Amino acid sequence: MNKAPSLLKETNKSRLVKDKLIAGLIRASGLGMLVGLFGILIYFITEALPVFSPSSYQQSDYQLPVDGRTLQHFHIDNSADNAIAINRSGEVLYFSIAGQVKLLQKTVIQENPAAIAMNSRKPWVAMLDNKGGLDVVLPEFKTSQPHSGKHTEPKLVVDKSLSNLRFITPNFEAKYLGFTLLSEGAVIARANRHAVEILDYVQSESAKAVTNITRLPHRFDNLSGIFITNNGLHVVVLDGKQNWLFSRHTTNDAFSLAYRHIETVPNDFQREFAFINGDKGAIVSSPSHEVEFWFLAFHNEKRLRSERTYPIGSKVLDILPEHTNKGFWAMGGDGSFKLFYATRTKPVLSIDPHPIPLLSTLSANDRYLVSVYQDKLVKFAINAPHPEISLKELTQKVQYEGYSEPDYVWQTSASAEEVEPKFSLVPLVFGTLKAAFYAMLFSVPIAVLGAVYTANFMSTRMRNTIKPAIELMEALPTLVIGFLAATWLAPIMEKNLLAFMLSIVVIPLTALACGGIWAVLPVRVKTQVPKGLHLVTLLPAIVLIWWILFQVSPYIEKFFFDDGLLYFLAKNGWDYQQRNTLIVGIAMGFAVIPTIFTIAEDAIFSVPKHLSNGALALGATEWQTLTRVVLLTASPGIISAIMLGLGRAMGETMIVLTVTGNTPITDWNVFEGLRSLTATIATELPESKVGSSHYRLLFLSALILFLFTFIVNSVGESVRQRLRDKYRSL
């Protein structure tokens, strides 16, 4: 008699232990998931935030073993351990900077040259004598790895072909010299106060070397500077209050005036000018203690266009363009240095005022800035990892070189190295929201209305067939959906665009018309169709009307649009791209429908039957019962379904990647493409350099996407809880 209670007690204890273990496992799993999500969030933040880290510098002072007043040019290598200087006597000085500055070697190239110039890209040096003779050399340090360790020694490379060149005009008295090296020659210019002569030298393996000397077609009043672009096609001449732009003819090597810019400046104003990386823009000083960014527009119009200004706070004495990006240093009259980026008007880095140096130079990797004084040398180690990134560039319109107006641009790669990267996140965020909006616009009505019909009006037998079939759609890979949309649906849409557009109106009207016809049919006819199978009678009518619509749409298009609908849209500013947002909306909507349908249908079907039966018993129609009882009670589940579908749409990658064309534009035009955050991360992260601005911005994009999904789910959960509390009493 006592065995049964004892056995029951032991069974209850065993069940209690199992329940506690399972409950603990569930709690641990949930907590582990939260910890994992929090860890992902922290990882995204730690990888993205350094892109906004401030710049810094470290200063080192050295004694200079020569008189700095005799030096005219100075150059340091990328390690800042070696330096090369050119003095006014035509000597090349080699220095070692390792704890202290030591003079290693002195080499004479040309005694007392009339003018000296250093090439902007590589440290080639050109010297011009009083008779027009040239010497072009490359002073450098040769590095070797003997058994005793790393060893560097001075080396002088002489370009014999260029050193044999000569200007032939006598008594020219050159004061300024500029040159640029090309892949098959060089362009060298000399100038005095009133004239400029340009020597073109072209040498190729298949033809004899050609030398051509021309004079710019103008006599200047007070020439103060001459600058040649690295491609040798354009020359800028500073002449007092006038700035001249000369361009090479396409048919010969002569230069002609392209643009003349006259300014009102003080007579004693000394202008500083420097091309920035790429030669499409220049930094120019102004009398108002600031520098200006000038576009050199060479395509649609040839002119110098002032676009933005950068405050310096004192008279500008020197401008040093960086070699690896669109940044530049400006030295003020108080001896301070400020680092700017072309698209940022605020300084990236400021160096406190020092005594005004005699010379300043940048290393080729832009990591070191060196100032030369009479008896000392000051080296600044620069740490400016992301000068091109700012909140303004990420979120606002920016005026870039070659663009007619400010715009949102995402362009991380280009055909040429000197083209600046453009990092506006607005097109990516906009594209993500745009794709999700059109996907939800397509999927929500179909999924929710389908769930309503399946849960309330469809027979149990058909529901048991239709619901699993729709749920099975969710297992279809999104890559397959995107592939079919891009290769099959997009061409059909392009050929039958009018039919698809008319379907938006015709199909709902067809359904309403069929419902009206069904309402007036005799009862004996209606009873022939079992309850819950009315959809069988509607689908043939919709398919037939849709087929007729596709057959007659070409004639309708020809009647209303003489040249076709696509031409009409293009004529009115609606460019049609084959892979566009409309295709994305349909494809992503098709992928999102199973998620929304399943959750919404379960929520509607789970509404207690006594609620709907009670409403029907009180005299409400089936439609009134559905809209005022069932849907209100199921609204928390429907809202959850929609929010989950929205989160799925915002996080979709493969469909957006294969269907949109990946064009980062900000336009609600449904016939144009887009670029989403997910597609950008998937395509560009494998190719980005670890730690670069591009790499960190991709993590910032992932963080934004993570926050978007979190906000959507939080809002959905909040709305669901409010609706659940409101209608719980039902």
URLINDA-V234298 format. One record per residue. D_FIRST is the distance of its C-alpha to the first C-alpha in Angstrom with 2 decimals. Layout:
BEGIN
d_first->D_FIRST
d_first->D_FIRST
END
This chain:
BEGIN
d_first->0.00
d_first->3.82
d_first->5.68
d_first->6.64
d_first->8.13
d_first->9.54
d_first->10.99
d_first->12.37
d_first->13.85
d_first->15.46
d_first->16.77
d_first->18.24
d_first->19.88
d_first->21.36
d_first->22.62
d_first->24.06
d_first->25.91
d_first->27.25
d_first->28.38
d_first->30.18
d_first->31.81
d_first->33.00
d_first->34.23
d_first->36.06
d_first->37.58
d_first->38.81
d_first->40.32
d_first->41.96
d_first->43.36
d_first->44.76
d_first->46.22
d_first->47.66
d_first->49.31
d_first->50.82
d_first->52.07
d_first->53.54
d_first->55.33
d_first->56.62
d_first->57.84
d_first->59.68
d_first->61.28
d_first->62.41
d_first->63.81
d_first->65.79
d_first->67.15
d_first->68.21
d_first->70.02
d_first->71.68
d_first->72.79
d_first->75.30
d_first->77.49
d_first->78.40
d_first->78.99
d_first->82.35
d_first->85.24
d_first->86.72
d_first->89.53
d_first->90.63
d_first->94.26
d_first->96.26
d_first->99.94
d_first->102.42
d_first->106.09
d_first->108.28
d_first->110.94
d_first->113.36
d_first->114.84
d_first->112.49
d_first->115.43
d_first->116.80
d_first->113.67
d_first->113.47
d_first->110.22
d_first->107.10
d_first->104.10
d_first->100.94
d_first->98.53
d_first->94.81
d_first->93.88
d_first->96.56
d_first->97.68
d_first->100.98
d_first->103.57
d_first->106.79
d_first->109.59
d_first->112.87
d_first->115.75
d_first->118.80
d_first->120.96
d_first->119.14
d_first->117.15
d_first->113.53
d_first->111.70
d_first->108.53
d_first->106.23
d_first->103.16
d_first->100.67
d_first->98.40
d_first->98.29
d_first->101.92
d_first->104.40
d_first->106.74
d_first->109.60
d_first->109.22
d_first->112.05
d_first->114.81
d_first->116.26
d_first->119.21
d_first->118.92
d_first->121.82
d_first->124.13
d_first->124.18
d_first->122.67
d_first->123.50
d_first->119.86
d_first->116.47
d_first->113.28
d_first->109.78
d_first->107.70
d_first->104.55
d_first->102.16
d_first->103.28
d_first->105.44
d_first->108.57
d_first->111.71
d_first->114.95
d_first->118.24
d_first->121.41
d_first->124.85
d_first->127.88
d_first->129.27
d_first->126.16
d_first->124.80
d_first->121.03
d_first->118.78
d_first->115.09
d_first->112.81
d_first->109.16
d_first->108.66
d_first->105.24
d_first->103.35
d_first->102.51
d_first->99.20
d_first->98.65
d_first->96.00
d_first->97.79
d_first->96.09
d_first->96.82
d_first->94.82
d_first->95.51
d_first->99.22
d_first->101.16
d_first->104.89
d_first->107.25
d_first->108.41
d_first->110.89
d_first->110.76
d_first->113.97
d_first->114.02
d_first->117.43
d_first->117.63
d_first->117.10
d_first->119.23
d_first->122.20
d_first->122.09
d_first->124.70
d_first->125.61
d_first->129.26
d_first->130.34
d_first->132.70
d_first->132.71
d_first->129.27
d_first->128.17
d_first->124.43
d_first->122.21
d_first->118.82
d_first->117.13
d_first->113.98
d_first->112.54
d_first->109.52
d_first->108.74
d_first->107.83
d_first->106.43
d_first->109.96
d_first->112.25
d_first->112.63
d_first->113.95
d_first->116.04
d_first->117.73
d_first->120.32
d_first->121.62
d_first->124.17
d_first->124.60
d_first->125.86
d_first->124.87
d_first->122.06
d_first->122.50
d_first->119.68
d_first->119.74
d_first->117.52
d_first->117.00
d_first->115.26
d_first->114.80
d_first->113.06
d_first->112.99
d_first->114.58
d_first->117.40
d_first->119.92
d_first->119.05
d_first->120.30
d_first->121.40
d_first->122.19
d_first->123.38
d_first->123.40
d_first->124.11
d_first->122.03
d_first->124.12
d_first->124.60
d_first->126.44
d_first->124.21
d_first->125.37
d_first->123.32
d_first->120.74
d_first->118.02
d_first->115.43
d_first->114.73
d_first->111.30
d_first->110.43
d_first->107.07
d_first->105.43
d_first->106.14
d_first->109.83
d_first->110.07
d_first->110.59
d_first->112.66
d_first->112.38
d_first->115.43
d_first->115.44
d_first->118.84
d_first->119.09
d_first->117.78
d_first->117.22
d_first->114.53
d_first->115.37
d_first->113.16
d_first->114.85
d_first->113.27
d_first->114.36
d_first->115.72
d_first->113.79
d_first->117.04
d_first->118.60
d_first->118.02
d_first->119.80
d_first->118.04
d_first->118.66
d_first->117.77
d_first->114.41
d_first->113.91
d_first->115.70
d_first->113.99
d_first->116.11
d_first->114.65
d_first->115.97
d_first->115.52
d_first->117.63
d_first->120.52
d_first->119.25
d_first->115.70
d_first->114.58
d_first->111.87
d_first->109.06
d_first->107.74
d_first->105.14
d_first->103.38
d_first->99.62
d_first->97.70
d_first->98.48
d_first->101.88
d_first->100.86
d_first->100.89
d_first->102.84
d_first->102.52
d_first->105.65
d_first->106.60
d_first->107.95
d_first->110.17
d_first->107.35
d_first->105.48
d_first->102.97
d_first->102.66
d_first->102.34
d_first->100.53
d_first->102.95
d_first->102.03
d_first->104.54
d_first->104.25
d_first->105.88
d_first->104.62
d_first->105.14
d_first->107.46
d_first->109.04
d_first->108.95
d_first->107.51
d_first->104.91
d_first->103.61
d_first->99.92
d_first->98.35
d_first->99.37
d_first->97.89
d_first->98.84
d_first->100.32
d_first->101.71
d_first->104.98
d_first->107.66
d_first->106.29
d_first->107.98
d_first->106.05
d_first->103.44
d_first->101.38
d_first->99.37
d_first->96.28
d_first->96.28
d_first->92.69
d_first->91.97
d_first->93.62
d_first->93.74
d_first->96.85
d_first->97.98
d_first->100.55
d_first->102.53
d_first->103.80
d_first->106.99
d_first->105.09
d_first->103.89
d_first->100.32
d_first->98.50
d_first->96.08
d_first->93.98
d_first->93.51
d_first->91.92
d_first->93.84
d_first->91.25
d_first->90.52
d_first->93.03
d_first->91.31
d_first->91.78
d_first->89.12
d_first->90.38
d_first->93.15
d_first->95.02
d_first->96.65
d_first->100.46
d_first->102.47
d_first->106.19
d_first->107.44
d_first->107.33
d_first->110.14
d_first->107.89
d_first->104.24
d_first->102.31
d_first->98.85
d_first->97.31
d_first->96.64
d_first->92.86
d_first->93.38
d_first->91.47
d_first->94.50
d_first->97.24
d_first->100.32
d_first->103.14
d_first->106.45
d_first->108.67
d_first->112.02
d_first->110.59
d_first->106.86
d_first->104.10
d_first->100.85
d_first->97.84
d_first->94.88
d_first->91.65
d_first->90.18
d_first->86.47
d_first->86.28
d_first->83.52
d_first->83.22
d_first->86.49
d_first->86.22
d_first->82.93
d_first->82.86
d_first->80.91
d_first->84.02
d_first->84.29
d_first->80.60
d_first->80.52
d_first->84.11
d_first->86.99
d_first->89.24
d_first->92.80
d_first->92.98
d_first->96.03
d_first->97.31
d_first->95.32
d_first->97.31
d_first->94.87
d_first->91.70
d_first->88.54
d_first->84.90
d_first->84.97
d_first->82.42
d_first->84.36
d_first->83.18
d_first->85.36
d_first->88.98
d_first->91.68
d_first->93.57
d_first->92.41
d_first->94.45
d_first->92.67
d_first->90.38
d_first->86.65
d_first->85.51
d_first->82.05
d_first->81.41
d_first->77.69
d_first->78.50
d_first->79.01
d_first->75.68
d_first->73.69
d_first->75.61
d_first->74.98
d_first->71.23
d_first->71.08
d_first->73.44
d_first->71.42
d_first->68.16
d_first->69.86
d_first->71.19
d_first->68.00
d_first->66.02
d_first->68.77
d_first->68.23
d_first->64.45
d_first->63.06
d_first->64.48
d_first->63.49
d_first->59.97
d_first->59.07
d_first->60.66
d_first->59.10
d_first->55.67
d_first->56.34
d_first->57.36
d_first->54.54
d_first->51.79
d_first->53.26
d_first->55.58
d_first->54.78
d_first->52.69
d_first->49.25
d_first->50.44
d_first->53.49
d_first->51.63
d_first->49.23
d_first->52.38
d_first->54.63
d_first->52.23
d_first->51.16
d_first->54.82
d_first->55.97
d_first->53.22
d_first->54.36
d_first->57.83
d_first->56.57
d_first->56.17
d_first->59.89
d_first->61.72
d_first->64.00
d_first->66.71
d_first->66.82
d_first->67.06
d_first->69.86
d_first->71.65
d_first->71.64
d_first->72.75
d_first->75.61
d_first->76.88
d_first->76.13
d_first->75.61
d_first->78.30
d_first->81.22
d_first->80.14
d_first->79.89
d_first->83.35
d_first->84.92
d_first->83.15
d_first->82.79
d_first->84.07
d_first->81.60
d_first->78.66
d_first->80.01
d_first->80.52
d_first->76.99
d_first->75.65
d_first->77.23
d_first->77.46
d_first->73.83
d_first->72.35
d_first->75.13
d_first->74.34
d_first->70.69
d_first->71.77
d_first->74.32
d_first->71.79
d_first->69.48
d_first->72.40
d_first->73.29
d_first->69.69
d_first->69.65
d_first->72.70
d_first->71.65
d_first->70.89
d_first->67.28
d_first->67.45
d_first->68.29
d_first->65.51
d_first->62.90
d_first->63.86
d_first->62.23
d_first->58.42
d_first->57.13
d_first->56.48
d_first->59.01
d_first->62.12
d_first->62.60
d_first->63.66
d_first->66.66
d_first->67.61
d_first->67.64
d_first->70.45
d_first->72.64
d_first->72.12
d_first->72.81
d_first->75.93
d_first->77.31
d_first->76.67
d_first->78.51
d_first->81.41
d_first->81.50
d_first->81.94
d_first->84.69
d_first->86.74
d_first->86.22
d_first->89.08
d_first->91.50
d_first->90.26
d_first->90.67
d_first->94.16
d_first->95.14
d_first->94.03
d_first->94.48
d_first->97.61
d_first->96.64
d_first->92.90
d_first->90.05
d_first->89.66
d_first->93.33
d_first->93.09
d_first->90.17
d_first->92.03
d_first->95.16
d_first->93.26
d_first->91.60
d_first->88.31
d_first->88.37
d_first->85.99
d_first->84.28
d_first->82.46
d_first->79.44
d_first->78.85
d_first->76.31
d_first->75.94
d_first->74.68
d_first->72.40
d_first->70.96
d_first->70.21
d_first->68.79
d_first->66.66
d_first->65.63
d_first->64.46
d_first->62.35
d_first->60.92
d_first->60.13
d_first->56.78
d_first->55.46
d_first->56.52
d_first->55.60
d_first->52.03
d_first->51.03
d_first->52.98
d_first->51.62
d_first->48.01
d_first->48.76
d_first->50.42
d_first->47.87
d_first->45.02
d_first->46.55
d_first->44.12
d_first->45.31
d_first->44.99
d_first->47.87
d_first->50.24
d_first->49.16
d_first->49.71
d_first->53.16
d_first->54.08
d_first->52.93
d_first->55.22
d_first->58.17
d_first->58.46
d_first->59.76
d_first->57.92
d_first->60.39
d_first->59.89
d_first->56.13
d_first->56.47
d_first->58.95
d_first->57.68
d_first->53.91
d_first->52.65
d_first->55.05
d_first->54.76
d_first->50.99
d_first->51.20
d_first->54.15
d_first->52.21
d_first->51.09
d_first->54.62
d_first->56.21
d_first->53.90
d_first->54.85
d_first->58.54
d_first->58.34
d_first->56.51
d_first->59.16
d_first->61.89
d_first->60.47
d_first->60.32
d_first->63.92
d_first->65.21
d_first->63.65
d_first->64.82
d_first->67.11
d_first->67.98
d_first->68.96
d_first->71.21
d_first->72.62
d_first->73.63
d_first->74.72
d_first->76.50
d_first->79.43
d_first->78.43
d_first->81.32
d_first->80.76
d_first->82.41
d_first->81.64
d_first->82.29
d_first->80.10
d_first->82.00
d_first->79.41
d_first->81.83
d_first->82.10
d_first->79.80
d_first->77.90
d_first->76.32
d_first->72.89
d_first->71.39
d_first->68.96
d_first->71.74
d_first->73.95
d_first->71.32
d_first->70.51
d_first->74.17
d_first->75.73
d_first->73.19
d_first->73.63
d_first->77.40
d_first->77.52
d_first->78.48
d_first->75.76
d_first->76.65
d_first->79.39
d_first->79.75
d_first->78.73
d_first->75.57
d_first->74.49
d_first->75.30
d_first->72.99
d_first->70.18
d_first->71.30
d_first->71.01
d_first->67.46
d_first->66.69
d_first->68.19
d_first->66.13
d_first->62.97
d_first->63.80
d_first->64.62
d_first->61.23
d_first->59.50
d_first->61.48
d_first->60.85
d_first->57.09
d_first->57.07
d_first->59.11
d_first->56.95
d_first->53.75
d_first->55.40
d_first->56.54
d_first->53.16
d_first->51.39
d_first->54.00
d_first->53.71
d_first->49.92
d_first->50.02
d_first->52.73
d_first->51.04
d_first->47.40
d_first->47.70
d_first->48.34
END
